[in-house]
Amino acid sequence: MWDAADGKLVTSFEWKNTAKDGPKSIKFDDEEKFCARQVGKNTIEVYEAGKFDELKMSIRSKLPPLPKVDGQVQQDDRVDNSKFDGFIFCPMPAETKGSTTSPFYFMAWQNGEVLSEQEDNGLVYVYDLNSNLQRPKFNIACPKA
């Protein structure tokens, strides 16, 4: 990636599969405050724009926990083949643009392309990028297609 202002190389990434890992796998928010890059099928790296030498966070897809049955945790023998289908920076309202204290939401969703009526592993992660937490603010479960 090059800085459009001066043409200097800012960072570079190795793409093992250009069709999947290419330019479409990198997105900036509208203000170019953050940059997200999908690495392979199950990881999204988030950077504060201009600081590509250190990750703000790394998000890995994973199966949602099984629901409890009669108050008991179920044994989970599922094979974790979860993968991200996409991600997006949520637009900020005009009155909070540029704020570092207002929530700045980032959403990543997994397994939406392969959900069927028998599967319960769809999940949307919602992160607040203005928070220092390295975990989702909340998740949205997408049980069954």
N, C-alpha and C positions, 0 to 999 in steps of 0.2 A: 504494500500500500504506500502511496506517495502522498505527501502533503500538497494539496492543491495550491496553497499560497506560494510556496517556494520550490516545489518540484522535488524536494528531498525524499528519499526512501525512509519511511517511518518504521515499517516492519515487513516481514514476509512470512508466509506460511507454506508448508509443504502439503500438496494435495495428492493423495494416493489414488483417488478416483475423481478425475476432474468433473465428470458428469454429476456426481453427487456432492463432492467436497469443494466445488468451484466457487465462483463469485456469488452465486445464489445462497451460499451457506453463511454469508457475512452480511449483517444488517446494522445500520446505525439508527438511533432514534432521531426524531425530527430536528432536535437542537444539536445533534452530534455530541451529546454529553456522554453517551455510552455506546459501546460496540459489542455485539454478540456474534459468536461464531460457532456453528455446529461442527463438531469434530467427530467423524464417524457417525454411527447410528444412535449412540446413547449418551453423548456428552455435549453440553453447551458451555462454552467459556464466555464469560462476560468481563469486559475491560472498561475502565473509565477511559473515554476517548483521549488519545494522545499518550496514554500510559500503557503501552503494549508490552512493556517489560515485566509487568506484574498483573496477575489475575485479580479481579475484584471478587469473583466467585466462579466455581465450576459446578455445574448442575448435571447430575447423572440420573438417567431414567431408572425406574425401579417399579416392581409390581406393588400395587397398593396392598395393605395388609388385609387378610381375610376378616370378614365380620365375625364377631363372637357369636357362639351358639349357646344359648342358655347361660350366658355370662362367662363362658369358657373360651379361651383362645384356641383356635383350631390349629392342628398341625399343618404346616404349609410345605407341600411336596411339589409345588409348581416349579417348572423350569423358567427362570427369568430370561425371557427373550424380548423384553420391553425395548422400545426404541422411540425416539422423538420423531414426530411427523412434521413439526414446525414450531415456530416461535414468533412472537410479535412484541413490540414495545407499544404499550397503551398510550394513546395521546393524552397529554395533560391539558386541563382547562386553561384558558388564556390567563386567568388571574393567578395561576400558580406556576406558570412557565418560568424557568430559571431558578426556582426555589430549591434549596437543599434540605428544607425541613418538611415540605409536603411530600406525601407518598408519590413515588414514581414507579408505576407497575409494569412488570414484564411477565408475559405469560408464555409458557411452553407446554405443548400437549403431546401426549404419547399414545401410541397404539390405536388411534382413531381410524386408521385405514383398514385395520384387520379385525375390528370388533364384530362379533356376531351375537346372536341372541343367547348363546351359551357361555360367552366370555364376560368376565367382570374386571378387566385390567386396563380400561381406559382411564386416564387421569390428566387433569390440567393443573399445572403448578402455577401459583401466582406469587411473585416475589416483589418486594419493595426495594428497588435499587438504591434508594436514599437511606436505607437502613444498614446497619453494620451486621445484621444477622446473616448467617450463611445457610439459612433454611427458608422454606417457603413461608410467606405470611399466612397463606392458607392453600388448600388443595380443593379441587372440585372433582369428585368421583363421577365417572361416566359409566355406570353399570349397564351392561347389555346394550346392544345397538338399537 
